[in-house]
Amino acid sequence: MPAFPRRHAVFRYYAELNDFLPLARRSVSFTHSFALPASVKDMIESMGVPHTEVDLILLNGTPVDFCHPVQDGDRISVYPAFHSLDTRSLLQLRTRLQDRRFVLDTHLGRLARYLRMLGLDAAYETDSEDQKLAQISHHEGRILLTRDRGLLKRGEVVHGYFVRAMEPKLQVVEVLRRFDLFPNIAPFRRCIACNTRLQSVAKETILERLPSDTRRRYDEFRICPSCNRIYWEGSHYEKMQRFIQRILPVSRPPV
């Protein structure tokens, strides 16, 4: 078979995209050699960077989409999401989501519970396979949260994020910052077990389900219409409130 001539393109990755690169390629321009033609998306992902992490690609200074072919001599700059710069006038790589809703992989169960505790829509099942997660993300317009790069590289996944932190409480802070979710926080509005919105329920209709001490001490209750769990502002509620008060000052970015 005839050998294909080697071609070269210069790449530069910015900000947190460097997390996915080997040390020698971080925060510097480097030459990437290739033989067969490929789209800029395929080439970026071949270097270990999931396409879901990328928000802007400049090819020779011009914004391009994921399908654009890379040619010999091209210079490519790859950027993550901007937090202080409005890029809506530039070429968008994906449609913008109106609502920030999430689906989490099977290894992020505690993060899912924390997000629900804050009132955020976080779909999660303990036994969801990668294909199902990708389909849910695509069809329901949910942001896929995972620590699996391969999952984020699936073609069906349009919106996703690689969670860097290992500890669940730090993961909450990270997700709040990344998606600017502070205005969306509405604690104790969702069922922590199944993600359904809670509803107020009259105390007299659930008396037989309440422990005797709870009947005496509390008068306001909420119920999950899906799994029928009952919630009230007991010691568990107070513990969750303290957790929220601890993370919010840490989570809020400086003005």
WOFEN-V429887 format. One record per helix or strand. SS is the DSSP state (2 for helix, 1 for strand). FROM is the first residue (numbers start at 1). TO is the last residue. If there is no record, write none. Layout:
# WOFEN-V429887
ss: (SS;SS)
from: (FROM;FROM)
to: (TO;TO)
This chain:
# WOFEN-V429887
ss: (1;2;2;1;1;2;2;1;1;1;1;1;2;1;2;1;2;1;2;2;1;1;2;2;2;1;1;2)
from: (7;15;23;30;39;40;51;56;62;69;75;102;109;122;130;143;149;160;168;182;190;197;203;207;212;221;230;235)
to: (13;20;25;34;39;46;53;59;63;69;79;104;117;123;140;146;152;162;178;184;190;201;205;209;217;224;231;251)
